Amino acid sequence: MTKTITAIAYAKVTLELRVVGVRDDGYHELAAQVTSASAPADVVRVRESAITSVVVDGPCARGIPTDARNLAFAAAEALGVAAEIAIHKEIPAGAGLGGGSADAAAVLIAVRRLYGLPLNDSELADIGAGLGADVPACLRGGALRMRGIGDVIRSITLPAIGLVIATPHFGCPTPAVYRAWDDLGGPAGRRVETGVPGLEVLVNDLEPAALAVEPRLAGFREHVEDLAGHPVVLAGSGSSYVVVCATPEQAAALAPQIANGLAGEARVVAASTTRAGVAIAES
């Protein structure tokens, strides 16, 4: 029987994002605080193969490429081996939750184990950085501070918080959001007071640009805040909004209330923080 490695790729939730500069090459310098979250999560299965292939199913599979444009495909190619990759997609694309990067991280870790590649974590992170700025963070996982273009990361300690993540049925293309931020003159984001110890005030500088790119976000944010009774934080470049809760239990109780109020307008999940970006299981 052909060996299969199964990996759970967790979403990456941006709790705070400040744009602190723009480099000469056009890349934006960031100061961000992120965490891996238990949901939504993709299931990535990797098998030995003579050629690399990707198949995608699940509720968020629509529109996901299965060729070299898919970061999971590119991850196997970057390791210099072939793999048969199957992704059950629960992390929406264009949601600001790092789904493509999480899948790439899962493939890097799974393929290393599948073929016994002699690569340490630092070497794997260097390969991941060549695929996308968020891949090293997804490889490291847990709570992180990110600087630079996302390539300078360090682990931090967060309180045991809960998250309610609401994602509308439309996305925000990240490149367009950054272009809009530049065009708007580099605006600062609004202050979001969460009331959660250790995370009392959060700011996402990309929110004004995301609202300019996708005006429907304004009404969606207002609806989620009304249902939650709390301010919400934009996840990355959008389109997801996040309610930061003091405990996972509070998030679990609040999520159905928000989902019922949105009445199919969005995908809503309750999550807790995780210590890893990828969980691996051998089968």
N, C-alpha and C positions, 0 to 999 in steps of 0.2 A: 504494500500500500504506500502511495506517495505521501510523504510527510507534509503536514499542513501546520502553519503557525497562525494562530488567531490573535489579533490585537484589538483592543478597545481604544479608539482615538477620541480623547475628550475635547470638548470645546474649550477655546481660550477666551475668557471674558476680560475685557479691559475695564477696570474700575475707574481709572483716571488716565488722561492723556493730555499732556501739554506739548505744544509745538514750540521748541525753544530756538529754532534757527533753520535756515535753508542753506545747504551746501552749494558750492559752485557747480556741482554736477546736477543740481536740481532736486536731490534727495532731501527730505525733511529730517531735521534732528529732533528727536523726541525725548521726553521724560515721562515714562508711563509706569503704571502699576497694574499688573495683570494677575489672573489666577486661572488655573485649570478648574473646570466645573464638571460635575458628574453627569450632567445632561445639558443639551442633547449630546449624544455620542455616536460615532460611526463604528461599525464592526468591519474590520479589514482582515481578510483571509488571504494568505500567501502560500503558494505551492511552487515547487521546482518546475521549471519548464524550459523548453529549448528556445522559446521566443517570449518576449514580454507582451502581456495582454492585460486589459482592464475591462471588467464588467461592473456595472453599477445598478443596484436596485434600491428599493425603499421609497419612503414618502417624499424624499427630497432629491430623487435621482434625475428628475427632468432637467434637461439642458446641460448636464455634467458631461464634459468631453471624455472620451475613452482612449484618446491617442496621446501623443507626447505633450499636449497642452495640459493634461492632467498631471498634477504634481506627484501623485503616487506613481504613475508611469515613469515620470522623469527621475524619481528617487531610485527606482530599480536600475535604470539605465546609468545613473551617476555612480552606482556601485560596481558597474562593469559586469553585471550578471543579468540573466533573464529570469522572470518570475510570472506566474499566473496570479493575477490580483483580482479579488472579488470584494467590492465595497458595498455594504448595506448602509445607505446614506440617510442619516437622521439630522445631521447638521445642515441647515439651509445655506445655500450659496448666497453671496451678497448680503449677509446678515451681520457682518462684523464679528463673527465667532471663530474665525480661523480654521474653517473646516478643511480646506485644501491643504493647508500647512499641517494640520493634525494628521491627515491621511498620509502625507509624505513622511512625517516623523514615524508613524506606525510602520510604514513599509521599510524605512531605514533600519529600525530596530528588529523587525521580523526577519528581513532578508539577511541581516548580519547573523542572526541565530540560525536561520535555515541552512545557510551555506558555511557557517563557522568562519566567517570572515575575520581576519586579525586586525580589527579596528577598535580602538578604545573610544570612550564617550567624546573626548575632545576632537578626535579625528572625524567621528560621525557628525559632530556639530559643525565642523568646518565644511563638510560636504553639504549638510543641510543649509548652511548659509548661502551656498551657491545656488540653491533652488529657490529660496525666498527668505525675506528678512525675519518672518515669524517662525520659520521651521526650528531654529535652535531653541527658541522659547518652548515650543511644543515638545521638543525632545527632553529638555530639562524638566518641564512641568512644575506643578505646585504654584506657590505665590512668588512673584518675581517683580523686581524693578528692572525696567528696560531703558536704555539710553542709546544715543547715537541713532542709527536708522533701525534700531531694534536688535543690533548685533552685540551690544554690551549688556549682559544680563547678570543679575545676582539674586540668589534666593533670599526671601524675607519671611517673616512670620506674620500671619494674619490671624485675627480672632476667628473662631469657628462660626462663620456666618452662613446664612442661607441666601439663595438668589432665586428670584422669579424672572424668567427670561421670556419676553413677549416679542415675537417676530412677525411682522405683517407679511402679506402675500405679495410683497414687492421688495426688491433689494436696492442697495446703493453701491454702484461701481466705485471701488476704492480710488482708482486713478482720477476719476471725474471729481471726487470729493476733494482730493488734494489740489487739483487745478482750481477748483472753486475757492478753496481757502486762500490760494495765492491771489486770485482775481479780486477777492473781497478785501485784500490788504492785510491778511493775517489776523483775523479777529480772535479774541479770547472767548472761551465758552462761558456759559452761566455757572454760577455756584450752585451745586446741588447739596442741600443739607439732609443727610440721611438719618441722623439721630443714632447711628450705630457707633459704639465706642471704638476708637481707632481708625474710623473711616467717616468722621463727622461731616466733612465737606469734600466733595469731589468735583472735578472740572474736566470736561472734554472739549478741547479747543476745536475739534473738527465738527462739532454739532452745528454751528451756524452754516458751515459749508454744506453739510449733509442736508440741512433744511432747504438750502438753495437748489441743490441738485434734485431733491425729491420733496416737493412742497407738501405732499400728503403726510409726511412725517409729523408735521405740526399738529394736525388733528388727531393722529394716532397717539402721539405723546400725551396730549390732553386727556384723551379717553382712558388711557392706561393709568394716568395719575389720578383721575377721578375715581376709578375703580379700586386702586390700591390705597388711596388716602395718603400717599407718600410721593415725594418727588422721585423721578426716575433718571437713570444715567444712560446715555447713548453708549452702546457697545462698539468701540473702535470707530470705524467710518460709517457705521449703521448697516442695516436698518433696525436691528434689535434694540429694544429698550429693556433695562434691567432695574428691578426693584431690589435694593440691598436690604436684607432682613437681619436682625440680630442673631437669629438661630435658624438652622435648617427646618426645625419644626414650624416656625412662623411662616417660612416660605412654602412649606407643604400645605399649610392651612389656607394661605392666601391665593395660591395658584388657581385652584378651581373657581374661586370667586371672580378672578380676573378673566379666566377662560369663558365662564358663563356670560359675563358681561359683554365680552367681545363677540360672542355668538358667531364663531367661525371666521372672524375678521383676522385672526392671527393664530400661529402656533404658540402655545404657552406651556412652559415646563417649569417645575420646581427643581432646584439643584442645590448641592452643597459643594464646597471647595474640595479638591482632591490634591494629594501630595505628588501625584505623577501626571504627566501629560499623556502617557500611553501605558496601558496595562496589558501584559502579554500572557497568553495561555497556549500551551502546546497541545496539539491533538493529532 
